[in-house]
Amino acid sequence: MAKILVSLDEQLLARVDRAARSRGLTRSAYLAGIASGELGAAPGLGKAPSVRRALRALDRLFQSNITQEDSVRYIREERDSH
């Protein structure tokens, strides 16, 4: 993925950031969606609010369960406990 530098008026940037936040998107994802829409490209799975909610939930899950321990052991314990 290419990284670019774009200059925007500060007020416009603030509006972009508010719009992105309200949709649960990063600034980059929001701007990419606008560009894709303008150019007629498919926006992908992240367009659906339910998908964005699910992805945010997964992010929270993974962030709250960071561990250095053996994940295979936990999976086996969970599987064998039923």
Secondary structure as a PSIPRED ss2 file (coil, helix, strand):
# PSIPRED VFORMAT (PSIPRED V4.0)

   1 M C   1.000  0.000  0.000
   2 A C   1.000  0.000  0.000
   3 K C   1.000  0.000  0.000
   4 I C   1.000  0.000  0.000
   5 L C   1.000  0.000  0.000
   6 V C   1.000  0.000  0.000
   7 S C   1.000  0.000  0.000
   8 L C   1.000  0.000  0.000
   9 D C   1.000  0.000  0.000
  10 E H   0.000  1.000  0.000
  11 Q H   0.000  1.000  0.000
  12 L H   0.000  1.000  0.000
  13 L H   0.000  1.000  0.000
  14 A H   0.000  1.000  0.000
  15 R H   0.000  1.000  0.000
  16 V H   0.000  1.000  0.000
  17 D H   0.000  1.000  0.000
  18 R H   0.000  1.000  0.000
  19 A H   0.000  1.000  0.000
  20 A H   0.000  1.000  0.000
  21 R H   0.000  1.000  0.000
  22 S H   0.000  1.000  0.000
  23 R C   1.000  0.000  0.000
  24 G C   1.000  0.000  0.000
  25 L C   1.000  0.000  0.000
  26 T C   1.000  0.000  0.000
  27 R H   0.000  1.000  0.000
  28 S H   0.000  1.000  0.000
  29 A H   0.000  1.000  0.000
  30 Y H   0.000  1.000  0.000
  31 L H   0.000  1.000  0.000
  32 A H   0.000  1.000  0.000
  33 G H   0.000  1.000  0.000
  34 I H   0.000  1.000  0.000
  35 A H   0.000  1.000  0.000
  36 S H   0.000  1.000  0.000
  37 G H   0.000  1.000  0.000
  38 E H   0.000  1.000  0.000
  39 L H   0.000  1.000  0.000
  40 G C   1.000  0.000  0.000
  41 A C   1.000  0.000  0.000
  42 A C   1.000  0.000  0.000
  43 P C   1.000  0.000  0.000
  44 G C   1.000  0.000  0.000
  45 L H   0.000  1.000  0.000
  46 G H   0.000  1.000  0.000
  47 K H   0.000  1.000  0.000
  48 A C   1.000  0.000  0.000
  49 P H   0.000  1.000  0.000
  50 S H   0.000  1.000  0.000
  51 V H   0.000  1.000  0.000
  52 R H   0.000  1.000  0.000
  53 R H   0.000  1.000  0.000
  54 A H   0.000  1.000  0.000
  55 L H   0.000  1.000  0.000
  56 R H   0.000  1.000  0.000
  57 A H   0.000  1.000  0.000
  58 L H   0.000  1.000  0.000
  59 D H   0.000  1.000  0.000
  60 R H   0.000  1.000  0.000
  61 L H   0.000  1.000  0.000
  62 F H   0.000  1.000  0.000
  63 Q H   0.000  1.000  0.000
  64 S H   0.000  1.000  0.000
  65 N C   1.000  0.000  0.000
  66 I C   1.000  0.000  0.000
  67 T C   1.000  0.000  0.000
  68 Q C   1.000  0.000  0.000
  69 E C   1.000  0.000  0.000
  70 D C   1.000  0.000  0.000
  71 S H   0.000  1.000  0.000
  72 V H   0.000  1.000  0.000
  73 R H   0.000  1.000  0.000
  74 Y H   0.000  1.000  0.000
  75 I H   0.000  1.000  0.000
  76 R H   0.000  1.000  0.000
  77 E H   0.000  1.000  0.000
  78 E H   0.000  1.000  0.000
  79 R H   0.000  1.000  0.000
  80 D H   0.000  1.000  0.000
  81 S C   1.000  0.000  0.000
  82 H C   1.000  0.000  0.000
